[in-house]
């Protein structure tokens, strides 16, 4: 959108012209660094003393370090298209990025610092992003996408709960905050993918767009809302396990049916599409694993969680970053062939992590292979997209 003066734009460093540029790049770099450190620490090759403890750091940083950065980068970029007003850039974007970077440094190296200081810096990022995002929507008089503001604040509350677990030495608080975050982001992924996946598939395959079934959308999303509400209000533990298993399974089947209608088989020649489809399929997979755990089957909670986090979130993020980074820098939606290999690597890594508890041999061996796949996949993104994100748009337009 030509909504700013090109001369003013050229005075800015390209990295600070749109929020997706620094937050996608640094978010991807951080994810591979954090995963690498996690793998080395698990192997006993390095000793880390982060804020909280090592497991808390891994859980928190993959959600509120990595995933939150990409969510904010996406929202603060998309809002310009939604409103026609110039999105966050320049100085405000620099300060927002510095807050995020400071939080990552404090979470990793601040184990000996006052916990309140670490928590305060980390908790500042999402409300600041909500303020920047909401101001643009209000200025444009647009209310349709304002629900993302309370969403960001709700994620902040989940983050605060995780920090409360550390500060008050109550690990159950941290676990509750983590699970609330996972269910909330899963719900958002289902909402957003339901909006864009049919359109992306139709445009990318030159086939008729599949019309939505409103009752199916409402049933699928309603089941996810119910799961989130039950967990958030601490009601899930009071309900019979078999009832929760039925709810998880029903949500899985509804989400699966909703995805199947979009016809993944049409996308097998388009890496930007099949990768996004597969990411969405990890949502019903994760739900079925939670159903199996609730039903008393040999499924660990960690396995079910990783289907939703590494699987749905990780693969969707890589696919969306690859797409958005091209489209918003004036390039054709045709990624380099190495990105198809990156998608395959990441999907294979997720499958290894999810199946690790049933594979023969030591689970740590499969974990390390999964970590290596993640690092290589996001490493490919960083190498390929570094020049894309740090140079002006290919079409010479602002942004």
Secondary structure as the mmCIF struct_conf table of DSSP 4:
data_model
#
loop_
_struct_conf.conf_type_id
_struct_conf.id
_struct_conf.beg_label_comp_id
_struct_conf.beg_label_asym_id
_struct_conf.beg_label_seq_id
_struct_conf.end_label_comp_id
_struct_conf.end_label_asym_id
_struct_conf.end_label_seq_id
BEND BEND1 UNK A 4 UNK A 4
HELX_RH_AL_P HELX_RH_AL_P1 UNK A 6 UNK A 10
TURN_TY1_P TURN_TY1_P1 UNK A 11 UNK A 11
BEND BEND2 UNK A 12 UNK A 12
HELX_RH_3T_P HELX_RH_3T_P1 UNK A 14 UNK A 16
BEND BEND3 UNK A 17 UNK A 18
HELX_RH_AL_P HELX_RH_AL_P2 UNK A 19 UNK A 42
TURN_TY1_P TURN_TY1_P2 UNK A 43 UNK A 44
BEND BEND4 UNK A 45 UNK A 46
BEND BEND5 UNK A 51 UNK A 52
HELX_RH_AL_P HELX_RH_AL_P3 UNK A 54 UNK A 60
HELX_RH_PI_P HELX_RH_PI_P1 UNK A 61 UNK A 67
HELX_RH_AL_P HELX_RH_AL_P4 UNK A 68 UNK A 83
BEND BEND6 UNK A 84 UNK A 85
BEND BEND7 UNK A 88 UNK A 88
HELX_RH_AL_P HELX_RH_AL_P5 UNK A 90 UNK A 109
TURN_TY1_P TURN_TY1_P3 UNK A 111 UNK A 112
BEND BEND8 UNK A 113 UNK A 113
HELX_RH_AL_P HELX_RH_AL_P6 UNK A 115 UNK A 140
TURN_TY1_P TURN_TY1_P4 UNK A 141 UNK A 141
TURN_TY1_P TURN_TY1_P5 UNK A 144 UNK A 146
HELX_RH_AL_P HELX_RH_AL_P7 UNK A 147 UNK A 167
TURN_TY1_P TURN_TY1_P6 UNK A 168 UNK A 169
HELX_RH_AL_P HELX_RH_AL_P8 UNK A 171 UNK A 205
TURN_TY1_P TURN_TY1_P7 UNK A 206 UNK A 206
HELX_LH_PP_P HELX_LH_PP_P1 UNK A 208 UNK A 212
HELX_RH_AL_P HELX_RH_AL_P9 UNK A 214 UNK A 232
TURN_TY1_P TURN_TY1_P8 UNK A 233 UNK A 234
TURN_TY1_P TURN_TY1_P9 UNK A 236 UNK A 238
BEND BEND9 UNK A 239 UNK A 239
HELX_RH_AL_P HELX_RH_AL_P10 UNK A 241 UNK A 260
TURN_TY1_P TURN_TY1_P10 UNK A 261 UNK A 262
HELX_RH_3T_P HELX_RH_3T_P2 UNK A 264 UNK A 267
TURN_TY1_P TURN_TY1_P11 UNK A 268 UNK A 269
HELX_RH_AL_P HELX_RH_AL_P11 UNK A 271 UNK A 294
TURN_TY1_P TURN_TY1_P12 UNK A 295 UNK A 296
BEND BEND10 UNK A 298 UNK A 298
HELX_RH_AL_P HELX_RH_AL_P12 UNK A 301 UNK A 306
HELX_RH_PI_P HELX_RH_PI_P2 UNK A 307 UNK A 314
HELX_RH_AL_P HELX_RH_AL_P13 UNK A 315 UNK A 327
TURN_TY1_P TURN_TY1_P13 UNK A 328 UNK A 330
BEND BEND11 UNK A 333 UNK A 333
HELX_RH_AL_P HELX_RH_AL_P14 UNK A 337 UNK A 355
HELX_RH_3T_P HELX_RH_3T_P3 UNK A 356 UNK A 358
BEND BEND12 UNK A 359 UNK A 361
HELX_RH_AL_P HELX_RH_AL_P15 UNK A 363 UNK A 390
BEND BEND13 UNK A 391 UNK A 391
TURN_TY1_P TURN_TY1_P14 UNK A 394 UNK A 395
BEND BEND14 UNK A 396 UNK A 396
#
